[in-house]
Amino acid sequence: MKEDSRIPLVVVTGATASGKTALAVEIARRFSSEVISADSRQVYRYMDIGTAKATTEEQQVVPHHLIDVVDPDEKFSVADFADLAHRRIHEIHRRGHLPLVVGGTGLYIRALTEGLLDLPGEDEELRQRLLAAEQKQDGVLHQRLQHCDPELSQRLHANDVTRIIRALEVFELTGKPLSQWQCEHGFKEAPYRVIKFAVGMDRQDLYARINQRVLQMMDEGLFVETRQLLDRGYSPQLKAMRTIGYQQAVRYLHNEMTRDEAIADIQQETRRYAKRQLTWFRKDKSIIWVDYDSRFDSILAWIDDFI
């Protein structure tokens, strides 16, 4: 494997709150590594608590990249991520360090390791029209997706408005379902030598960790952080602000939910998100699953041989 001249890339992924950080820390301790965050929300500035970013202390121990890249009202796509990540990987490699991609955004990881689809860009007028329809009637966009792309509609939750809008946009602009584009493309590009790990655990244990993490976010000040974002002038309708945690915090601050209702809804939606993540990653047969309770020695030895 080492005869392959491509840059070695280690990926640590899995569901939210599953223990990705613990494994990444062990890898970073053993090897001279720099972390590239593969999290679609950690790219936003001022959104620290709700996105569970690495702490300042953790970032001082191990260099982190692609955190705090854009403001919440700036556009940031999977193509933007892939472009920046490719640059960072080459920079890290030139420094003689090991690029370590850590995060739970499956599409980011797939685009980085296997290539991007050649799809049309965003149509802002179309997006605004679709969003207005969803705001008028919850779930209407998912219903539309069921008609034009039934395969993809089964993989997306009705609340995943951002991805549903993109799928409808692709269909309207190309006349072809996004799921068909994905199937035909096959994601065959492989610019790096890649080894992927995911941390797995009992589903009930994972859900308990998620519930506890949400409570920790409350203690750390998620509602205060959200109020500060609103005070900075960021609209609740922004893509970044419609994500889990911030969406409920906005509703709480607008007296549309009680504190307990907001907490319970964040926990429930996060559990649902984790379930979708697991479904995505289980389909990737190249991923090596690591039990959360196991020792990581064998994994470290595997990586040592890999690089």
Secondary structure, DSSP 8 states (H G I E B T S, - for coil): -TT--S-EEEEEE-STTSSHHHHHHHHHHHS-EEEEE--TTTTBTT--TTTT---HHHHHHS-EESSS-B-TTS---HHHHHHHHHHHHHHHHHTT-EEEEE-S-HHHHHHHHH---------HHHHHHHHHHHHHSTTHHHHHHHHH-HHHHHHS-TT-HHHHHHHHHHHHHHSS-HHHHHHHHTT----SEEEEEEEE--HHHHHHHHHHHHHHHHHHTHHHHHHHHHHTT--TTSTGGGSTTHHHHHHHHTTSS-HHHHHHHHHHHHHHHHHHHHHHHHT-TTEEEEETTS-SHHHHHHHHHH-
